[in-house]
């Protein structure tokens, strides 16, 4: 709760053009966002550019954005920038798997906008069994570590890993079915 209150104050400061609030947000989140991006892209320069773009955008939109929760917003912004990087650079299936979103072909992924892709994923996540879904959401959307999830739910880290693996397998299988439907629709038109 303390971190959320601190983030709200920082966001309010940024809206009032307080550079020190922006600097505090940057210092608080830039390193963890970089690590997240680097785990996916594996290129330091590209990751630095992505993080810089996220923070430039955050500052540029400080007066107009309606951010309710800073940490998830920043991680979502990084995911969006990573997706754009992959899309613009003819990403490989291996890259997309590392993003832990889906395992679909380039053709379909390039035709879908990020928001459509995100909605398809969220629809599939909603179909996961309750416990599996809860653990997956804590991991991928709330960006909690396996250890944090295990402590919060009072289960073993291995149980968390197993549930995340089940969720990813379910998503891969179901999203491949989505892909086949989308390809069929594209080919029929």
Helices and strands as residue ranges (DSSP letters): H 2-15, H 19-41, H 44-60, H 70-88, H 93-98, H 106-111, H 114-126, H 130-140, H 146-153, H 157-188
